[in-house]
Amino acid sequence: MRAVRIHQYGGTETLQLDQIDTPVINTDDILIKVKASSINPVDWKIREGYLQDFIPYKLPTTLGWDVAGIVSAVGDSVTDFKVGDEVYSRPEISRDGTYADYIAVEADEVAMKSTKLDFAQAAALPLAGITAWECLVDVGQLQAGQRVLIHAGAGGVGHLAIQIAKAKGAIVIATASAKNQDLLTKFGADQAVDYNQGNLLEQIEPVDLVVDTIGGAVQSQSWALLKAGGMLVSIVDQPSEEIAKEHNVKAAFVFIQPSSRILRELNTLVEQDQLIPFIEHRFPLENIAEAHLQSQSGRTRGKIVIEVS
Ligand SMILES: NC(=O)c1ccc[n+]([C@@H]2O[C@H](COP(=O)([O-])OP(=O)(O)OC[C@H]3O[C@@H](n4cnc5c(N)ncnc54)[C@H](OP(=O)(O)O)[C@@H]3O)[C@@H](O)[C@H]2O)c1
């Protein structure tokens, strides 16, 4: 089968289209014929070697951690899926990834794909969608009527977070540059904020929850935007407990884990027409390098999908 692998860490030139054996599945695994994958910033961060200390890979390794496809084999212990099922997943990041014709995935990391989504849309949802759900629901405990600020509302995580927060009945404030203000409103934001138009404090009334997708100065500015007792959840920079205490708020860091439970929750929102991924770019498997460069630009709106077969 085809697989885009890296044999060493580095730039996009390290992405190599190889012919390798189809993965052998364990008893708990299913083999998915990949129809589509999608790009997340973690893909090129791993390619560059930024996460070497955190996740030690044995190279060569196949990148990519979103998949939608068709079950082509099931392990002996698998009872929930059968050959031919249309499924989607954010597989375990330490195993070979989804830039390939086939991937072996543990069955408890997989959910059925909603019939309302095509394969490209389903591949755009798992990693970014699970992350958004964890920040807002599992960790942020967002309640109807609460105010939530979502930084980078035009991005992969942000545009799904806006929709999930709206589905939960929250009042959503989201940030983007001037050119993406209309998009924030289209995704459902009640207030679209241009982060280049001065101090956020002057533009945003206090919120109950901040979803920090940027870190650094954006995280630093966000503390003062929270109501007492509120929470800042970051997916990029571990927030300081000390600073949180000074502001009388809570802080948390989320690093996404595979979750078929959350995939099923996302499906429910999809079925209720409350959640739909936005795809700005599509590339064939052979053009992964171009897709990585697009993601690295930091300017992607919604998701970048890789159409595999
Ligand atoms: N911890 C985890 O489990 C986890 C999971 C998923 C993602 N992440 C991380 O979270 C970050 C976001 O991921 P993503 O997939 O959403 O990225 P993305 O899709 O590449 O984000 C691109 C978006 O960021 C916006 N943006 C850039 N600078 C901004 C700023 N200062 N303020 C507001 N918006 C800004 C851009 O909008 P404009 O062009 O309008 O600025 C663009 O639409 C990445 O660093 C990723 O690695 C972590």
The ligand as a Gaussian input file, in Angstrom:
#p B3LYP/6-31G(d) Opt

LIG

0 1
 N       -3.437000      20.120000      22.913000
 C       -4.151000      19.523000      21.977000
 O       -4.696000      18.422000      22.198000
 C       -4.349000      20.177000      20.641000
 C       -5.309000      19.674000      19.761000
 C       -5.512000      20.339000      18.559000
 C       -4.750000      21.461000      18.239000
 N       -3.806000      21.880000      19.096000
 C       -3.002000      23.077000      18.793000
 O       -3.890000      24.185000      18.802000
 C       -3.483000      25.149000      17.850000
 C       -4.657000      25.463000      16.927000
 O       -4.962000      24.327000      16.144000
 P       -5.892000      24.467000      14.859000
 O       -5.976000      23.127000      14.216000
 O       -7.145000      25.192000      15.180000
 O       -4.946000      25.434000      13.976000
 P       -5.225000      26.123000      12.577000
 O       -6.450000      25.558000      11.962000
 O       -3.967000      26.041000      11.791000
 O       -5.481000      27.659000      12.984000
 C       -5.454000      28.596000      11.966000
 C       -6.280000      29.801000      12.376000
 O       -5.631000      30.511000      13.428000
 C       -6.070000      31.857000      13.339000
 N       -5.150000      32.710000      14.075000
 C       -3.804000      32.805000      13.941000
 N       -3.311000      33.698000      14.840000
 C       -4.369000      34.153000      15.564000
 C       -4.518000      35.064000      16.656000
 N       -3.465000      35.709000      17.182000
 N       -5.747000      35.248000      17.187000
 C       -6.825000      34.605000      16.677000
 N       -6.760000      33.758000      15.628000
 C       -5.536000      33.530000      15.091000
 C       -6.112000      32.128000      11.849000
 O       -7.100000      33.100000      11.605000
 P       -6.650000      34.545000      11.041000
 O       -5.963000      34.256000       9.720000
 O       -7.928000      35.282000      10.928000
 O       -5.691000      35.082000      12.073000
 C       -6.480000      30.763000      11.244000
 O       -7.823000      30.698000      10.835000
 C       -2.251000      24.552000      17.152000
 O       -1.086000      25.054000      17.774000
 C       -2.371000      23.067000      17.419000
 O       -1.149000      22.385000      17.386000
 C       -3.576000      21.277000      20.304000

